Amino acid sequence: MAQDEPAGDFRYDTGEARVPWAAIGEHLANEDLMRMIRFLVRPEAGKDAEYEARAASVEAALAELWEVSGPATKLSLGDTVSKLEAEAREFLGCKYACFLTNATAGFEIALKYANIGPGDEVIVPGITFISTMTYTLQSGAKVVFADVDPNTVNMDPADVARKVTDKTKAIVPVYIGGYPPDMDAIMQIAEARDLVVLADAAHAFGGRYKGKAAGTVAHFGSYSFHEVKNINALGEGGLVVTDLDFGQYFPQCRFLGVDMSKQIKNWLYDVIAVPGKYGPFVAGNHSSTEIQALCLLGQMERLQAVIDVRRANAEYLNERFSEVEGIITPPLDTDEIKSTYHLYLLRVDHELIGQDVQVFKQKMEARGVVQIPHFAPLYKYQLCRDLGYDTDAIAETCPNTEMVFNHQFTHLPLYPLTQEQIEYMADAVIESVEEMKAGK
Ligand SMILES: Cc1ncc(COP(=O)(O)O)c(C=O)c1O
């Protein structure tokens, strides 16, 4: 929210009362906290006895702490969530930011703003994560797949321009691996037709695009703080941002049409249908917790250091691969573009090598470098077939998507890796490619 007032839940802000009604039904007790500590801080292999002894002293210390403390009085949507949102707005340089359960919830809010539904079309890149298109399918609108630029595996604006129709309502470019798509070209296409652009910036918190924070160039951006991302909000979390005036309705979008930060006399009736671009819509419940916000605030302090390590590792890999024919390295930062280096995009020149990336992946696996199948052409998913999408016909309209997926690209991890691991991975890539070139 842009306003600076606390996000507290007014229903329980009753002040002193003879018989109060607390926001929290059952407070957390020492044993709950110890269970969490034991979950988050695990014993090292073979150190069980030492762990138990130290855990007992932590438990005793916690009990002592309780003697001079009281429990937290707010666990969901309180001042910590507000603080996180204020810091995120400052960091990103945007007007409105709303902390949510995940990035997918942010996609839902932005696409509800665009009032998508049956008869509408939403353009997404051929290769991304399933959640980029899920709400579009739920809404009954049609997903249209734009081909990708092989150099980044991001949406190709030229193909977006070819695929825009009178039915198009929104475009969803994705910052795959943290590297920005060609946002200027995409925004130009959108502005000419008054389309809503939602950046799937799940990987891109902390990146930059031409003087602006990654994810803030579009009408909406949504970031993920799921555990696998560069920083996380205790396992799950998302942040949707906008500069549109519509951002004033983010609190209602997050919680069922009610703004829990406003002291409203007759709140039982102050549940609104949120005004979207073309008409009202019904909001869902995407509320996030104070503890998640607290975790993310802490991790945000380390974000730049994390990105710096990731960038150094990507630079190392690019340098190692620069002399090897058959390996195509990803673009690195420029003055205008700063990636978050969530993933390292590695491509093999399958024509030069004479074999494709599937063979490469097997060779890497045999060397103990784990390949996680993250991203694939979404139109190949059974989900799309079940809904009547013609996979083969769509594939024909996405030649680069087919080419890079079938023959060229994989992603490598960048963090947390030891120097030994990153060097081993670089050696494994080079050896695998050399073997392939030798026809092995
Ligand atoms: C490209 C992309 N978009 C969206 C998401 C969804 O993020 P969340 O799990 O926070 O909804 C992910 C998660 O991995 C992703 O990789």
The ligand as an SDF file (V2000), in Angstrom:
LIG
                    3D

 16 16  0  0  0  0  0  0  0  0999 V2000
    8.9230  -18.0110  -14.0740 C   0  0  0  0  0  0  0  0  0  0  0  0
    8.1010  -18.2280  -12.8420 C   0  0  0  0  0  0  0  0  0  0  0  0
    6.9300  -17.5950  -12.7270 N   0  0  0  0  0  0  0  0  0  0  0  0
    6.1570  -17.7290  -11.6260 C   0  0  0  0  0  0  0  0  0  0  0  0
    6.5310  -18.5410  -10.5930 C   0  0  0  0  0  0  0  0  0  0  0  0
    5.5860  -18.7320   -9.4420 C   0  0  0  0  0  0  0  0  0  0  0  0
    6.0230  -18.1610   -8.2500 O   0  0  0  0  0  0  0  0  0  0  0  0
    5.2160  -18.4850   -6.9140 P   0  0  0  0  0  0  0  0  0  0  0  0
    5.5560  -19.8890   -6.5330 O   0  0  0  0  0  0  0  0  0  0  0  0
    5.7090  -17.4820   -5.9250 O   0  0  0  0  0  0  0  0  0  0  0  0
    3.7840  -18.3200   -7.2190 O   0  0  0  0  0  0  0  0  0  0  0  0
    7.7370  -19.2270  -10.6570 C   0  0  0  0  0  0  0  0  0  0  0  0
    8.1510  -20.1010   -9.5370 C   0  0  0  0  0  0  0  0  0  0  0  0
    9.0580  -20.8630   -9.5760 O   0  0  0  0  0  0  0  0  0  0  0  0
    8.5420  -19.0870  -11.8220 C   0  0  0  0  0  0  0  0  0  0  0  0
    9.6830  -19.7780  -11.9500 O   0  0  0  0  0  0  0  0  0  0  0  0
  1  2  1  0
  2  3  1  0
  2 15  2  0
  3  4  2  0
  4  5  1  0
  5  6  1  0
  5 12  2  0
  6  7  1  0
  7  8  1  0
  8  9  2  0
  8 10  1  0
  8 11  1  0
 12 13  1  0
 12 15  1  0
 13 14  2  0
 15 16  1  0
M  END
$$$$
